[in-house]
Amino acid sequence: MTTPTPAPVSPEAVPQLALEVMHRAKFPMLATTDGDQPHLRPVSPVHTDGFIVYVANLRSYGKTNQIANNPKVELCYLDEAHDQVRITGVAEILADPELLEFIWKNTPLLRRYLGQSNNPALIIYRIRPTRIRFMREWAMEYHEVPPPQLQHANPKSQSHPSL
């Protein structure tokens, strides 16, 4: 039995390949911890700005306390070809009113279920990457992507208006 050989990846292509995986996969898994117990769940980002990912949450959800106690999280995107992107980072509550309004206006699901942007049940987390890794299926090695500098929302960045 021969082992599949993945297509070679040039270092300069890695950031774009990683962004393409994120676009195709759409719904990453988010890992948090509760003490020494890890928790993993799918999430639906409400906005991405390159590798900076924004996730909506309700204060009543379990991840609220988990992130408050330990804001270190990891997102894992896996596409249909089994290529993956792992974003290790720090989750912080988004407090930028302009960016919050931008996300609110571009996310119909939030408006439908929460009624107004100042709903006290809503939290938007910005996951600030500290490490980004890309791997093709069968490659068995990660390619590092330099973490971005935090920027303000770019209207050309990816929002998920269907949510």
N, C-alpha and C positions, 0 to 999 in steps of 0.2 A: 504494500500500500504506500503510495507516495503522498507526501504532505503538500497541500496547496501552497503555492508561492504567491504572495501578494505583490501587486504592482509596486515598483519602487516609488518612494516619495522624496521629492526634493525639499530641502529645508525651507526654501522660500515659498513653497506652495502650501506648507502646513497650516498657516492661519486661515487661508481661504478654504481649504479642505475641511477644516474643523467647523467653520461657519456654515458650510454646506450641509454637514451632518446635523448640526443644530436645526437648520431650516427644515430638513427632511423629517427628522425625528419628532419635532414639535413638542412632545410631552416628556420631559426628563423625569427621572426619579430623584427625589430630594432626600438626603440622609441627614438626620439630626441625632442627638443623643439625649438620653435622660439618665443622668448618672453614668453608669457603665453600660447601659442598655442602648444599642443603636435602634433607630426607627427609620424605615424607608417607605416612601409613598410617592405615587405619581403626582406631579403638579402641572398646572397649565400656566406658563408665563403669560403675563398680561402685556409685557413689553420686553424687548431686548435692545441693547445698544452695543453692538459688537458682542463682546463676551460678558458684558454686564447684564445680568438677568434680573427682572422684576417679577415678583410672585405675590399675588393677592392672597390674603388670609383673613380669617375671622378670629376675633379675640378669643372665642370659645373653643377653638381647635387646640388639640394637644401640642402641636408644634409651637404655639405661642409661648408657653412656659419653657419648652425645651430650648428654643432660640434665646429667650430671655436669660436662661441659666448658662447657656453655652452657644454663642453666636457662630461658632465654627461649623460650617455645613459643607456638603458636597452635592453637586448635581451630576448626574450621569445621563447623557443622551446616547441612545443606541438606534441606529437607522436600520432599514430593511436589509441592507447588505452586511449588517453586524459591525459596521465601523462605529467607533465610539469617541465621544468627547467627555472628559471628566473635568469639571470645574470645581476646584477646591477654593473655598472663600469664606468670607465673613458676611453674615446677614445683618443688615441694619434697617431700622424702620425709616422709611422715606419721609422726609419732612419738607421737601421742596414743593411749595404750593403750585408753581407753574408746571412742574413735572407731574404732580398728582392730578392736576386738571387735564393735562394732555392724555394721561393714561385713562382717566375717567371718560373723557370724550371719545376715545378710541376703543373702548371695551364695552360693547352692548350688554354683555352678561352681567357686569357689575351694576350697570344702570338698572337692568331689569329686576335683579334680586335685592339690591340694596337701596334703591330709590333716590338717594342723594349722595353726593361726593363726601359730605361731612358726616356720614353715618358712623357713629362711634364704634360699631362692631367691626369696621374695616381697618385692616392694616395692609400696607404694601411694603414688602421687603425688597431692598436692593441687595443683591448678592454681589459683593465686590470680590473679584477673583484675586487669589494669591498665587494660584498655580493652575495652569491649563494644560491638559494632555490630550493628544489625539492618537488613535491607534486604528489601523486597518484590521479587518478580520484576518486571523491567522498570522499576523505579523509578530505577535508576542513581544512587541516592544512599543513603548510610547514615544511620541515625538513631543517635545516641549514647545509650547506657544508662549511667547512673552506676555505677561499680564498687562492689560491696558491701563492707562491712567484714567481715573474717574473723570467723566465728562458730563455735561448736561445733556438732556435728551435731544437727540437729533431727529427731526421729523422724518428724515429718510431712513432711520433705523427701523427695525422690524417691530411692529405692533401686531397684535392678534385681534383684529376687529371682529372676527366671527365669534369671539368668546362673549 
